[in-house]
């Protein structure tokens, strides 16, 4: 008989409320292990290899020969067990580059300028609004036509307005929204609009217009006054918390069409995520709060060091336990990082790439160049075509193929490879000078975070499965 090996990179076992669960890495699916499966896998805890005959001899009396054989066959089908020793040391087959690029989202960098001077801002091309590169309507209209030409017959498209501060070029945004609504309607498609703003330029009329056009809004805000004002300052060096808070209060009082989220940037010296969350979620009233730790920015003084990053992830897990308690009680806590992780797990997302950048999404800079995402506009990374010529498919396919190639990388056998998928392109670019290289600098923390997320997911699935239908599945439609 063939000698069987455990394919360790393809499974993660855990206990949930006394029930033994298996997270199947290739499919991102969670299974409850029955008694035969538990016992078969337990044999491999103490044996590097076993043949099927030996497994049957040890377990047949307890479970019956047929049940043991069926279990072994199923575990082999799932690639949890394998006869090939080489397969036991690596994960599933490497994904192939997409034959086409199903582009459905463009990010328009409407103005490289910003009316604030946040100390940690990553934008390579940041300048004052008056001197910033403002996108022309002609370039934006060409981007829309490119989207329709490159990816026709999509039922829904998304246009993201970005900067700098996007609200500093409202004439363009108003014109693009009107034009896009007309053009996509002519093609029988819907279009969504979103933007991220520092909120300082909001007023009642603008909020009402954003609300009427269902423009999704995320606010950049870093926490209570002492935390926010540490880095988010005016050009004169003053803190901006007071003005941002006034504008956010106005926004939350008037805007009703979509939930308003908050994005927090965590930099050196700022690690108390629980305090920040409680302020922004409970006191300010954002629908959801998400955290972005800075680990590889060009301004080294703002990067979290190893000890601080560990503290951040400890805080994220503390919030995750609060999320779990709320979920078991039938409530949803607006903790964006945990909600996104659980959404990926619940939907069985198997990501061969870290995000949609370069495949479903491209960012258009002020000159019409196509960038991997908004974080690369103004960078030295070559563009992948432009709005006139369209996507440089050969160059983009070559880049995607490099990122998909996991042979010889830590991702090849990593148990979270289909959730992390090598990490953020821009972090790799900033850290290693190559966007196609995986982000290795906090792999262990990410593995621990995802393992924690799987445990939370298993608890909710087994103790309150209705939570997902009520709070997770509707999330996309609410944001649409």
C-alpha positions, 0 to 999 in steps of 0.5 A: 500500500502507498505510504501516506504523509500529512500535508501540514500546510493544508490544514489547521486544527482547533477546538471550539466549545469542545468540538474539534474543527479543521480549517481546510486551507486550500478551500478556506472551508471549516469542517467539524471533524467526526470521530474517525477523522479526529483519530486518523489525524491524531495518528499523524501527530506521532507518526511522520508516515503511515500506510492505509493498512496500518491506519485500518489496523489501528482504528478498524475496531473502534470505527469499522473498516469501511468508515476508516477507509472512507475517512482516509479517502476523503482526507486524501481528496482534500489533500490533507493526506498525500502519498507523494512526499513532495506534496506533503511539504507544500500547499496546493498547486500554484494559481495561474495568472488570470487570462483576462483582467475583469476590471470593475473599479478605477481609482481617480486621483483627482488632486495630488494636493491636500489642505492638511500636512499630516506628518506620516503621509505616504504620498510621494507627490503630496503638495498644497492643493493650489499646487497639486496636480488636478485631474482634468475632466477629459482624463476622468472621462477617458478613464470611464470609457477605458473601464467600459471598453476593457471590461464590458457587460459588467453589472456594476462598476465602482469609481473611487475618488482619491487624493491628496484630499479629493474634496479639494477638487469638487467641481471634477467630482460633481462632473464625473458623477453626473457623467458616469451615471449617464454613461453606465446607465446607457450600458445597463450597468450600475455605478457606485462612488466612494471616497476617503476624506479628512472631512475638513472641507465638508459642509451641509450642502456638500454632505447633502449632495454626497448623500443624494448621490450615495457616495460612500465615505470613509473618514481618516481620523486617528483617535481622541485629540492627543492621538489624532493631533500628534500627526494629523496637522495643518500646514501651520502645525496645529492639530486638526482634531477639533475641526475634524470632529465638528465636521464628522458630527455634522456628517453623521447627523445628515448623511444617511445613504450608506454607513460611514467608516473610519480608517485609523493610521497607527504609527510609532508610539501609537498602539492603544487600539482599544482606546482609539476604537472606543473613542471613534466607535462609541463616542464619535459614532462611526459605523465601523473602525479599521486600523492600518499599522505603518510598518514599511513607510519611507519615513522610518521615524513613523514605522512601528517597531517590532515591540509596538507592532506586537502590542498592536496585534495584541490590542486587535485580538482584545477587540476581536474577543469583544467582537466575539462576545457581541456576535454570540449575543447577536450583535455586530461590533463595528471592528473593521479588521475582524469583520473583514477577516470573518467575511473572507472566512465565511465566504470561503475566499481563496485569495491568490493575490492580496487584493484586487489591485492590478486585476479588478482595480487600477488607479488613474493618476492626474496624467492618465497613467494606470497604476497598480493602486492609489498608493502607487500614483506618483511613485517610481513604479512603472505604470501599466498603460494609460487611459488612451491606450488602455491596459498594458496587458503584457506588463501587467500579466508579467507582474501578476505572474511574478506575484503568483509564483510562490515556489521558493517563497515562504508563502508556498507552504504557509497555512494562511497563504490563501488569506494573506496572499503575500501581503500589501503590494505597496508595503513590499515596494516600500520595504524591499523595493519590489512590489512582487515580493511577499511582505515577510516582516510580520508573517508570524503576527499575521499567522497568529491573527488569522489563527485567532480569526479562525477560532473566533469564526469557529465559535460563532459558527457553532454557537450562533450561526445566524449571526452571519446571515444577519450581520455579515452577508448583508454587509456588501449589499449595504455598502453597495 
